Amino acid sequence: MTKADLVEKVTASIARTAGPMISKKDCARVVDAFLDAIKGALADQNNIEVRGFGTFKIRMRKTRMARNPRTGEPVEVAARPVPVFKPSKELRGIVAAERAVTEEVSQQP
């Protein structure tokens, strides 16, 4: 799903529940603002917890040894912060239930 697909789904969901009170352009601004808020919080090393969805956080990746692909020489890759997402139990349950239904349907003759 692309960001445009997400905007389309959110706009359709709002139109279904509250009527056509927000344009697709305004909805795109809301989605952009939401994503920018997440990016900004992660850049400031803050965790973002969205109950029922999951947690975005920064984790330090350890220093490790790698190889230069051209020379084969060992190279040390420094520790660095990386963004990670941990889904909530609720989201994991929803995904597992959808997967079970999909597998059940695909196994039918």
GROMACS elastic network, one bead per residue, 0.5 to 0.9 nm:
[ bonds ]
;  ai    aj funct       b0    kb
    1     4     6  0.80410   500
    1     5     6  0.58024   500
    1     6     6  0.67859   500
    2     5     6  0.50824   500
    2     6     6  0.63087   500
    2     7     6  0.87271   500
    3     7     6  0.62016   500
    3     8     6  0.85813   500
    3    28     6  0.84844   500
    3    31     6  0.82037   500
    3    32     6  0.88951   500
    4     7     6  0.50898   500
    4     8     6  0.61937   500
    4     9     6  0.87164   500
    4    28     6  0.78570   500
    5     8     6  0.50112   500
    5     9     6  0.62314   500
    5    10     6  0.86517   500
    6     9     6  0.51515   500
    6    10     6  0.61424   500
    6    11     6  0.84918   500
    6    28     6  0.87800   500
    6    31     6  0.82283   500
    7    10     6  0.51858   500
    7    11     6  0.60012   500
    7    12     6  0.84908   500
    7    24     6  0.69165   500
    7    25     6  0.86998   500
    7    27     6  0.61880   500
    7    28     6  0.55909   500
    7    30     6  0.88863   500
    7    31     6  0.68588   500
    8    11     6  0.52109   500
    8    12     6  0.61286   500
    8    13     6  0.85714   500
    8    24     6  0.70203   500
    8    27     6  0.84148   500
    8    28     6  0.86042   500
    9    12     6  0.51009   500
    9    13     6  0.60251   500
    9    14     6  0.86139   500
   10    13     6  0.50232   500
   10    14     6  0.61679   500
   10    15     6  0.85246   500
   10    24     6  0.87737   500
   10    27     6  0.72693   500
   10    31     6  0.88116   500
   11    14     6  0.52604   500
   11    15     6  0.61390   500
   11    16     6  0.86165   500
   11    20     6  0.82943   500
   11    22     6  0.70772   500
   11    23     6  0.72009   500
   11    24     6  0.59654   500
   11    27     6  0.62244   500
   11    28     6  0.86923   500
   12    15     6  0.50309   500
   12    16     6  0.60852   500
   12    17     6  0.87099   500
   12    20     6  0.84586   500
   12    24     6  0.89186   500
   13    16     6  0.51188   500
   13    17     6  0.63085   500
   13    18     6  0.83991   500
   14    17     6  0.52709   500
   14    18     6  0.55663   500
   14    19     6  0.66429   500
   14    20     6  0.71599   500
   14    21     6  0.77535   500
   14    22     6  0.75686   500
   15    18     6  0.54830   500
   15    21     6  0.68175   500
   15    22     6  0.75976   500
   16    19     6  0.58495   500
   16    20     6  0.77668   500
   17    20     6  0.89258   500
   18    21     6  0.69990   500
   19    22     6  0.83734   500
   20    23     6  0.73354   500
   22    25     6  0.81718   500
   22    26     6  0.62277   500
   22    27     6  0.65357   500
   23    26     6  0.52045   500
   23    27     6  0.61825   500
   23    28     6  0.85939   500
   24    28     6  0.61071   500
   24    29     6  0.86906   500
   25    28     6  0.51049   500
   25    29     6  0.64645   500
   25    30     6  0.88864   500
   26    29     6  0.50354   500
   26    30     6  0.63913   500
   26    31     6  0.87803   500
   27    30     6  0.50180   500
   27    31     6  0.62540   500
   27    32     6  0.85577   500
   28    31     6  0.50980   500
   28    32     6  0.60610   500
   28    33     6  0.85055   500
   29    32     6  0.50384   500
   29    33     6  0.60292   500
   29    34     6  0.85408   500
   30    33     6  0.50596   500
   30    34     6  0.61308   500
   30    35     6  0.86504   500
   31    34     6  0.50883   500
   31    35     6  0.62228   500
   31    36     6  0.85318   500
   32    35     6  0.51772   500
   32    36     6  0.60022   500
   32    37     6  0.85292   500
   33    36     6  0.50035   500
   33    37     6  0.60799   500
   33    38     6  0.86817   500
   34    37     6  0.51524   500
   34    38     6  0.64376   500
   34    39     6  0.87672   500
   35    38     6  0.51122   500
   35    39     6  0.61940   500
   35    40     6  0.85784   500
   36    40     6  0.59880   500
   36    41     6  0.85101   500
   37    40     6  0.51108   500
   37    41     6  0.61276   500
   37    42     6  0.85865   500
   38    41     6  0.52173   500
   38    42     6  0.61800   500
   38    43     6  0.85294   500
   38    47     6  0.89002   500
   38    48     6  0.70518   500
   38    56     6  0.80218   500
   39    42     6  0.52059   500
   39    43     6  0.60469   500
   39    44     6  0.86431   500
   40    43     6  0.50014   500
   40    44     6  0.62621   500
   40    45     6  0.87242   500
   40    46     6  0.86338   500
   41    44     6  0.50897   500
   41    45     6  0.63880   500
   41    46     6  0.50946   500
   41    47     6  0.69579   500
   41    48     6  0.71990   500
   41    57     6  0.89854   500
   42    46     6  0.52732   500
   42    47     6  0.65757   500
   42    48     6  0.77846   500
   42    56     6  0.76791   500
   42    57     6  0.65651   500
   42    58     6  0.64944   500
   42    83     6  0.71987   500
   43    46     6  0.74495   500
   43    58     6  0.86225   500
   45    57     6  0.75384   500
   45    58     6  0.61837   500
   45    81     6  0.89823   500
   46    56     6  0.86872   500
   46    57     6  0.67609   500
   46    58     6  0.74400   500
   47    55     6  0.69758   500
   47    56     6  0.57309   500
   47    58     6  0.70242   500
   48    54     6  0.84057   500
   48    55     6  0.55643   500
   48    56     6  0.50988   500
   48    57     6  0.64829   500
   49    53     6  0.80263   500
   49    54     6  0.60368   500
   49    56     6  0.64814   500
   49    57     6  0.85330   500
   50    53     6  0.54277   500
   50    54     6  0.54430   500
   50    55     6  0.61383   500
   50    56     6  0.84227   500
   50    88     6  0.86353   500
   51    54     6  0.63024   500
   51    55     6  0.80773   500
   51    88     6  0.74147   500
   51    90     6  0.89542   500
   52    87     6  0.84173   500
   52    88     6  0.58488   500
   52    89     6  0.75343   500
   52    90     6  0.55888   500
   52    91     6  0.64466   500
   53    86     6  0.88045   500
   53    87     6  0.59993   500
   53    88     6  0.53157   500
   53    89     6  0.82424   500
   53    90     6  0.69982   500
   53    91     6  0.56014   500
   53    92     6  0.88247   500
   54    85     6  0.69449   500
   54    86     6  0.55000   500
   54    89     6  0.81666   500
   54    90     6  0.86706   500
   54    91     6  0.74029   500
   55    84     6  0.82554   500
   55    85     6  0.56734   500
   55    86     6  0.52213   500
   55    87     6  0.63930   500
   55    88     6  0.72947   500
   56    83     6  0.70383   500
   56    84     6  0.58138   500
   56    86     6  0.65485   500
   56    87     6  0.86890   500
   57    82     6  0.84225   500
   57    83     6  0.57562   500
   57    84     6  0.54926   500
   57    85     6  0.64696   500
   57    86     6  0.81948   500
   58    81     6  0.61370   500
   58    82     6  0.55526   500
   58    84     6  0.60674   500
   58    85     6  0.87733   500
   59    80     6  0.83838   500
   59    81     6  0.55568   500
   59    82     6  0.54783   500
   59    83     6  0.63028   500
   59    84     6  0.67535   500
   60    79     6  0.66175   500
   60    80     6  0.55134   500
   60    82     6  0.61313   500
   60    83     6  0.87221   500
   61    64     6  0.87481   500
   61    78     6  0.85344   500
   61    79     6  0.53623   500
   61    80     6  0.53469   500
   61    81     6  0.59297   500
   61    82     6  0.65578   500
   62    77     6  0.86370   500
   62    78     6  0.73621   500
   62    80     6  0.71094   500
   62    81     6  0.89578   500
   63    76     6  0.70945   500
   63    77     6  0.56733   500
   63    80     6  0.77767   500
   64    75     6  0.85246   500
   64    76     6  0.58667   500
   64    77     6  0.53366   500
   64    78     6  0.68524   500
   64    79     6  0.75508   500
   65    74     6  0.65660   500
   65    75     6  0.57253   500
   65    77     6  0.59420   500
   65    78     6  0.87831   500
   66    73     6  0.84330   500
   66    74     6  0.56924   500
   66    75     6  0.51907   500
   66    76     6  0.61413   500
   66    77     6  0.66543   500
   67    70     6  0.86184   500
   67    71     6  0.79772   500
   67    72     6  0.53870   500
   67    73     6  0.54577   500
   67    75     6  0.54360   500
   67    76     6  0.82721   500
   68    71     6  0.55889   500
   68    73     6  0.53229   500
   68    74     6  0.63211   500
   68    75     6  0.63834   500
   69    72     6  0.54609   500
   69    73     6  0.78932   500
   70    73     6  0.81404   500
   71    74     6  0.87591   500
   72    75     6  0.89632   500
   77    80     6  0.88401   500
   87    90     6  0.80284   500
   87    91     6  0.60128   500
   87    92     6  0.63392   500
   88    91     6  0.52361   500
   88    92     6  0.62379   500
   88    93     6  0.85695   500
   89    92     6  0.50705   500
   89    93     6  0.60597   500
   89    94     6  0.86527   500
   90    93     6  0.51140   500
   90    94     6  0.63129   500
   90    95     6  0.87657   500
   91    94     6  0.50806   500
   91    95     6  0.62190   500
   91    96     6  0.85366   500
   92    95     6  0.51847   500
   92    96     6  0.60513   500
   92    97     6  0.85590   500
   93    96     6  0.50672   500
   93    97     6  0.60625   500
   93    98     6  0.85794   500
   94    97     6  0.51651   500
   94    98     6  0.62107   500
   94    99     6  0.85767   500
   95    98     6  0.51401   500
   95    99     6  0.60844   500
   95   100     6  0.86066   500
   96    99     6  0.50348   500
   96   100     6  0.61450   500
   96   101     6  0.87070   500
   97   100     6  0.51055   500
   97   101     6  0.63285   500
   97   102     6  0.86642   500
   98   101     6  0.51772   500
   98   102     6  0.61637   500
   98   103     6  0.86218   500
   99   102     6  0.50297   500
   99   103     6  0.60699   500
   99   104     6  0.84538   500
  100   103     6  0.51617   500
  100   104     6  0.60257   500
  100   105     6  0.86171   500
  101   104     6  0.50447   500
  101   105     6  0.61926   500
  101   106     6  0.86242   500
  102   105     6  0.52386   500
  102   106     6  0.61810   500
  102   107     6  0.86855   500
  103   106     6  0.50965   500
  103   107     6  0.61446   500
  103   108     6  0.88589   500
  104   107     6  0.53212   500
  104   108     6  0.66481   500
  105   108     6  0.55302   500
  105   109     6  0.89461   500
  106   109     6  0.80816   500
